[in-house]
Amino acid sequence: MSGAAHEDLAATASRVDRWVLIEYRGLWDRDVLGGSLLSQPLKDHLRDQLRKLGHSRLLFVKRPERRSHKRRMLYVGSCRPGEERFYGLEFDHHDDLVGYDFASALLEGSTPGVPVEHPLFVVCTHGKRDRCCAKYGRPLYDRLKGKVDPEWVWQSTHVGGDRFAGNVVVLPEGLFYGRVGEEDLDPILDDYFAGRLNLERYRGRSAYTFGVQAAELAVREETGLTGVHDVEILRVSREAEDRWLVTLRAAGREYAAEAWAELGEDPVYMTCGSVTPQRPRRFRARLR
């Protein structure tokens, strides 16, 4: 697996601007929405909402201790820099969401629910997608909800990067952390609540493309800056098929970073179920 091969975590966060989290207590299929027992009108509506939102992702979420809870939760929000905001809405039946245009409300700056004034910690436990997610994610979920308010922590379907399990996504910022073990939780949480990134387990920020994630890390390594908002992306231009020039601002200074994609030197098993190792595509950056 990735950890045994010492594969770099950097610049591996899934590209997502806006998130839709729906509490769904049934079995999670590999095809999250299509394989669910939701009604066809609701499936069609949710697909339409995701198209409206653009660069969006739907997650099913759950907490085992809420099985007997009569109502369910919807969370919708943006993690784009400067637009980080999430809203929550309780509902009785999944079909109550049919026709509810939360996408337009979010895009137009109105309130598709009650503002969420706390972070959401999403732990991937999607065993049907990859057994590593269940193997590492479920105990990680149990430990995490013992360290923060349990209402802030959810199990979720696939967030991306199975081979980096256990995976944690922190919303509203869209911060991805990978290969998180019990010993990593206190440092990650201490840094987060102090407004910092824990670079040792940081995979990247979902609002950035892979190349931009690599450029951000290059600037942070050069400057030593770890504040979540310490590095600002100014411009991105494509220089070649797999090469970009990223201009960033940090500590009052502009930096130019060249980012590129390449194949890793060592093959790795991309998931717990992989039979044949492959060379993963990775992203690198250097300052000009």
C-alpha positions, -999 to +999 in steps of 0.1 A: +000+000+000+009+037-002+022+039+033+045+010+030+059+025-002+063+059+016+043+076-011+041+113-006+007+126+007+012+161-008-011+173-036-035+144-035-067+161-022-098+156-044-109+186-064-142+198-048-155+234-043-189+226-029-202+197-008-235+181-002-237+157+029-269+137+033-275+115+063-283+080+049-284+051+073-289+023+047-261+002+032-236+022+012-231+008-023-200+013-043-222+035-065-232+058-037-263+075-052-273+050-079-270+020-055-290+036-028-327+030-020-336+067-025-365+073-048-357+080-085-372+115-084-348+123-055-318+108-073-326+129-104-330+160-083-297+155-065-278+149-097-293+182-111-283+200-079-247+187-082-246+199-119-257+233-108-230+235-081-201+225-103-169+209-089-192+194-062-193+161-043-222+143-027-214+123+004-236+100+024-229+104+061-240+086+092-234+082+129-243+048+143-256+063+175-282+082+155-300+051+141-330+057+163-331+094+157-363+103+138-349+132+118-320+133+094-294+159+085-285+177+052-253+198+051-245+219+021-217+244+017-187+259+000-150+255+008-137+280-018-113+305-002-132+335+010-165+316+007-161+290+034-196+285+048-218+256+056-255+252+063-274+224+080-311+214+076-330+187+095-357+168+076-381+139+083-380+119+050-355+119+022-382+128-003-387+160+016-356+172-004-372+167-038-377+201-053-356+219-027-332+240-047-304+243-022-279+247-050-293+280-062-296+293-026-259+286-020-248+300-053-269+332-048-256+338-013-288+331+005-292+306+033-302+270+024-303+261+060-291+271+095-255+284+094-231+258+109-209+276+134-185+248+140-162+225+119-174+192+104-149+163+106-157+138+079-140+103+082-142+080+052-154+045+063-167+034+029-158-003+030-178-012-002-155+012-021-123-001-005-119-022+026-090+000+038-114+028+044-134+006+068-103-010+084-087+024+092-116+047+091-140+032+116-116+031+146-104+066+136-140+078+137-144+064+172-113+080+185-120+114+168-155+117+183-139+112+217-117+143+212-141+169+199-179+174+202-193+141+187-219+162+169-191+175+147-179+141+135-194+119+107-186+087+089-188+092+052-187+075+018-157+078-005-138+111-003-110+101-027-076+085-022-084+051-007-048+042-004-042+071+020-067+057+046-075+068+073-087+099+055-102+129+073-117+159+056-122+191+077-150+214+065-157+242+058-121+247+046-119+214+027-087+203+043-077+167+035-055+147+059-043+112+051-028+081+068-041+095+100-036+073+130-046+077+166-013+094+174-019+120+147-052+133+160-040+155+188-014+173+166-039+178+138-066+191+161-043+213+180-030+229+148-065+232+133-080+250+163-049+273+163-056+281+126-027+261+113-022+232+089-005+200+101+018+195+071+029+160+081-005+146+073-018+173+049-029+161+015-041+195+003-071+217+000-100+206-021-107+239-037-072+238-054-062+216-084-034+191-078-008+214-094-019+244-072-018+221-042+018+213-050+027+249-055+010+259-022+032+233-004+063+245-021+057+281-008+050+268+027+081+247+027+101+278+016+086+302+041+077+280+070+042+294+070+015+270+083-015+293+088-045+280+069-049+315+052-012+324+050-008+315+013-031+331-013-034+319-049-033+348-073-030+333-108-027+300-126-017+296-162-010+264-181+024+263-198+022+228-213+000+197-212+010+187-176+028+219-165+015+251-148+028+284-136+012+293-102+016+328-087+010+330-050+012+356-022+026+348+012+038+372+040+034+402+017+056+387-011+047+372-044+061+338-054+061+320-088+060+282-087+063+258-116+041+228-110+040+196-131+026+161-132+047+129-134+045+092-127+059+080-094+091+059-096+078+030-075+046+011-082+021+009-054-011-009-047-037+018-054-063+002-031-065-026-006-082-047-033-056-040-060-040-071-075-013-053-096+008-024-083+008+007-105+029+039-108+008+066-093+005+100-110+019+126-087+023+164-087+055+184-079+064+220-078+094+242-074+098+280-070+113+300-098 
